[in-house]
Amino acid sequence: MKRICLRLAALFCFLAVTGTAHAEGFALYEYSARGIALGGSVMARKPDASAVAYNPALMTKLPGIHIMGGVSAISPEGDMRTTDAAGNKETTSLKSATWYIPHVYYTQQINDRFTVGIGEFSRYGLGFEYPHDWPGRFNVYQVSLKSASLNPSLAWAATDKLSLAAGLEVVYVTLDLKKRAQFPIPPMGIPVGAMEVDSNIQNAEDFGLGFNLAGHYQFNDQWAVGLQYRSQVRVHAKGDVQYTYMGYQGHPAGEPFAQPVFNSVFDDGKAHATVILPDSLSAGLSWTPIPNLSLEVGATWTRWSSFRGLNIHLPEPIGVSNNPKH
């Protein structure tokens, strides 16, 4: 049996950046059009080929060969409200952008007990851009974190009711980040001023290795439960950084010194950072009261506490740029 499905998925929500947010998440869970339409509640119910990503233990329910491909179109929107030291408030909106994230899956039944599958999808991603002069530019004004996972898995029907699966995940990550920095220019005899420097970190990339374990249990014709664990992945992204002199603020007497100081101490060079992609645990309980109707409740727990910070190592005079996340 061969089934080929091409699905175009439009995501309605990707990233919310607000003052009341309790986490700085960049996980993606939209691995297929059906999975998006069902709110990700596909851990235990009747599967399609995207089971490779959601719960590979369900691959034992797919006879023959199944192939699926698609793309998610992600358009983040949001406002950031800031208050400066003088109490002045300002609202800055994200620039309009659309990100396209593909996914492809293939499963093949070997025999009554074993099924293999492989998929390409994205577990993590983050992309946004603010105006270059927004108040938070010294934290970040543009970022692009992209990842692609290649995940082969083997599923085993241990009994008529219990299926288990395990897989190896190879994750490719690339990071581009732009932020500003201020550096004092204190010529002798005048008050301190500061020059503004733009840092453009680009093409920082690396591969990481992880694994996944999954299970599915069919209690009866109506009730089933699914579970999957995906491991933490650590990558050490290495790339380049370019510095650009953006101007000077402070006592006018210091301005003639700013550009020469920048030229003498800022050199383009290499940048590197360790990025921890957190592990996660997903579970779902499905109920099928009649053949053409199923309901499922589920949850995903992501261990964001492992993402303690993004510390970027840059050439001097900046050195290490510490970005704690807590």
C-alpha positions in Angstrom: 0.0 0.0 0.0 1.4 3.4 -1.0 0.0 6.7 0.1 1.5 10.1 -0.9 0.3 13.2 0.8 1.4 16.7 0.1 0.1 19.2 2.7 0.5 22.9 3.1 0.2 24.1 6.7 -0.3 27.7 7.7 0.6 28.3 11.4 -1.5 31.0 13.1 0.9 31.5 16.0 4.6 31.3 16.4 6.1 33.7 18.9 4.6 36.0 21.5 6.9 38.5 23.1 5.2 40.3 25.9 6.1 41.8 29.3 4.1 39.0 31.1 5.8 36.1 29.3 7.2 33.6 31.8 9.6 31.8 29.3 11.7 32.6 26.3 10.6 29.6 24.3 11.7 28.7 20.7 10.3 25.2 20.4 8.2 24.2 17.4 5.6 21.5 17.6 4.0 21.9 14.1 5.2 18.9 12.3 2.3 18.4 9.8 -1.0 19.9 8.6 -3.0 17.3 10.4 -1.0 17.8 13.6 -1.6 21.5 13.5 -5.3 21.2 12.8 -5.6 18.8 15.8 -3.6 21.1 18.1 -0.8 18.5 18.3 -3.1 16.0 19.9 -1.9 13.1 17.7 0.1 11.1 20.3 -2.3 8.3 20.7 -4.9 8.3 18.0 -4.9 6.8 14.5 -1.7 8.0 12.8 -0.3 9.2 9.5 3.4 9.4 8.4 4.0 12.4 10.7 4.1 9.8 13.5 7.8 9.8 12.8 7.9 13.2 14.6 4.9 13.1 17.0 5.1 9.4 18.2 7.1 6.9 16.2 5.7 4.0 18.2 2.5 4.6 16.1 4.3 3.6 12.9 3.4 0.0 13.7 -0.2 1.1 12.8 0.8 2.0 9.3 0.8 -0.9 6.8 2.9 -0.8 3.7 4.7 2.4 2.7 3.6 6.0 3.6 5.1 9.2 2.3 4.2 12.8 3.4 5.6 16.2 2.7 4.7 19.8 3.5 5.7 23.2 4.6 4.7 25.5 7.5 4.4 29.2 6.9 5.1 31.1 10.1 4.5 34.9 10.4 5.4 36.2 13.9 3.7 39.3 15.2 4.1 41.1 18.5 4.8 44.4 20.3 7.4 45.2 23.0 6.6 47.9 25.5 9.6 49.5 27.1 10.2 52.2 29.8 13.4 54.1 30.1 15.1 55.4 33.2 13.2 58.7 32.9 9.9 56.9 32.8 9.2 57.4 29.1 7.2 54.6 27.6 7.5 53.3 24.1 5.9 50.5 22.1 7.8 48.9 19.3 6.4 46.4 16.8 8.1 43.5 15.1 8.9 43.9 11.5 6.7 41.8 9.1 8.4 38.5 8.1 7.4 35.0 7.0 9.4 31.8 7.7 9.0 28.6 5.7 9.7 25.3 7.4 9.5 22.1 5.5 8.8 18.6 6.7 9.1 15.2 4.9 8.3 11.7 6.3 8.7 8.1 5.0 7.6 4.9 6.8 7.9 1.3 5.6 6.5 -1.8 7.3 9.1 -4.6 7.4 6.8 -7.3 8.8 4.0 -7.7 11.3 6.3 -6.6 14.2 8.7 -4.0 12.8 8.3 -0.7 11.0 11.1 1.8 10.1 10.7 5.5 9.4 12.7 8.6 8.8 11.7 12.2 8.9 13.1 15.7 8.4 11.4 18.4 10.5 12.3 21.4 12.8 12.0 21.1 16.6 13.4 24.5 17.3 13.4 27.9 15.6 13.2 31.6 16.3 13.2 34.6 14.0 12.3 38.2 14.5 13.5 41.7 13.7 12.9 45.0 15.4 13.7 48.5 14.0 17.5 49.0 14.3 17.1 52.0 16.6 14.6 50.5 19.0 15.3 50.9 22.8 16.2 47.2 23.2 18.8 47.1 20.4 21.6 46.6 23.0 20.0 43.3 23.8 19.0 42.2 20.3 17.3 43.7 17.3 17.4 40.8 14.8 17.8 37.1 15.3 17.4 34.0 13.2 17.8 30.6 14.9 17.1 27.7 12.4 17.3 24.0 13.0 16.6 20.9 11.0 16.3 17.4 12.5 17.0 14.2 10.6 15.4 11.5 12.6 15.4 7.7 11.7 13.4 5.5 14.1 12.5 1.8 14.5 9.1 0.8 15.9 8.4 -2.6 17.4 4.9 -4.1 18.0 5.9 -5.9 21.2 2.3 -7.3 21.6 -1.0 -6.7 19.9 -1.5 -3.8 22.3 1.9 -2.4 23.1 4.3 -0.7 20.6 7.7 0.7 21.4 10.1 2.9 19.3 13.6 4.4 19.5 15.4 6.7 17.2 18.5 8.8 16.6 18.2 12.5 15.9 20.8 14.5 14.0 20.2 18.3 14.5 21.7 21.0 12.3 21.6 24.5 13.8 22.5 27.9 12.3 22.4 31.2 14.2 22.4 34.8 13.0 22.2 37.6 15.5 22.5 41.4 15.4 22.8 43.7 18.5 24.3 47.0 19.4 26.8 47.8 22.1 28.0 51.0 23.8 31.7 51.7 24.7 33.0 54.7 26.6 35.4 57.2 25.1 37.0 59.1 28.0 39.6 61.5 26.5 41.6 63.3 29.2 39.9 66.3 30.7 36.4 65.9 29.4 33.3 64.0 30.6 32.8 60.4 29.4 31.0 59.8 26.1 30.1 56.6 24.3 30.3 55.2 20.8 27.7 52.9 19.5 28.9 49.7 17.7 26.9 47.3 15.7 27.8 43.6 16.0 26.6 41.2 13.3 27.0 37.5 14.1 26.4 35.4 11.1 26.7 31.9 9.8 27.3 30.4 13.2 26.5 26.7 12.7 27.0 23.2 14.1 25.6 19.7 14.3 24.2 18.0 17.5 23.2 14.5 18.3 20.2 13.4 20.3 17.7 10.5 20.6 14.0 9.7 21.1 12.1 7.0 22.9 8.4 6.4 22.4 5.5 4.1 23.4 1.9 3.4 22.6 -0.6 1.2 24.4 -4.0 0.3 23.0 -6.2 -0.6 26.0 -9.2 -1.6 23.8 -11.0 -0.3 20.7 -11.8 3.0 22.4 -8.9 3.9 24.6 -5.2 4.4 23.9 -2.2 6.3 25.4 0.9 7.5 23.8 4.2 8.8 25.2 7.5 10.2 23.7 10.7 11.6 25.1 13.1 13.6 23.0 16.6 14.2 24.5 18.5 17.4 25.0 20.8 18.4 22.2 23.9 20.6 22.7 25.5 22.4 19.8 28.5 24.7 19.8 27.8 27.1 16.9 30.9 28.8 15.3 30.7 31.7 12.9 31.9 35.2 12.1 31.2 38.6 13.6 31.4 42.0 11.8 31.6 45.3 13.6 30.3 48.6 12.3 30.7 52.1 13.9 27.3 53.7 14.3 28.0 57.0 16.0 28.8 58.8 19.2 26.8 60.2 22.1 28.1 62.4 24.8 30.3 65.4 25.2 31.1 67.0 21.8 34.8 67.1 22.6 34.9 63.3 22.6 33.5 62.8 19.2 36.7 63.3 17.2 38.2 60.4 19.2 35.4 57.9 18.6 36.0 56.8 15.0 39.8 56.5 15.5 39.3 54.4 18.7 36.8 52.2 16.9 39.3 51.7 14.0 42.1 50.8 16.3 40.4 48.3 18.6 37.5 46.7 16.7 38.5 44.0 14.2 36.1 41.5 12.6 36.7 38.0 13.6 35.3 34.7 14.8 32.4 34.2 17.2 31.1 31.1 19.0 28.3 30.1 21.4 27.0 27.0 23.0 23.3 26.5 22.5 21.3 24.0 24.6 18.1 22.7 22.9 16.0 21.4 25.8 14.6 17.9 26.1 10.9 17.3 26.2 8.3 14.8 27.2 4.9 14.5 25.4 1.9 12.4 26.3 -1.6 11.9 25.0 -4.7 9.9 25.9 -7.2 9.2 23.1 -10.8 8.1 23.1 -12.6 6.8 20.0 -16.3 6.4 20.9 -17.3 5.6 17.3 -15.2 4.6 14.3 -15.3 8.1 12.7 -14.8 10.2 15.8 -11.8 10.4 18.1 -10.9 12.8 20.9 -7.5 13.3 22.5 -6.1 15.2 25.4 -2.3 15.7 25.7 0.5 17.8 27.0 4.2 18.5 26.3 6.7 19.4 29.0 9.8 21.1 27.8 12.7 21.5 30.3 13.4 25.2 29.6 15.5 25.4 32.9 18.3 23.8 30.9 18.5 26.9 28.7 20.2 29.1 31.3 21.7 31.6 29.0 23.2 32.3 25.6 26.8 33.4 26.2 28.4 34.5 23.0 32.2 34.6 22.7 33.4 37.6 20.6 36.8 39.1 19.8 38.1 41.8 22.2 37.2 44.4 23.4 33.8 42.8 23.8 34.9 39.4 24.9 32.1 37.3 26.3 28.6 38.7 25.8 26.5 37.2 28.6 22.8 36.8 28.1 21.2 35.1 31.1 17.7 33.7 30.6 16.7 32.3 34.0 
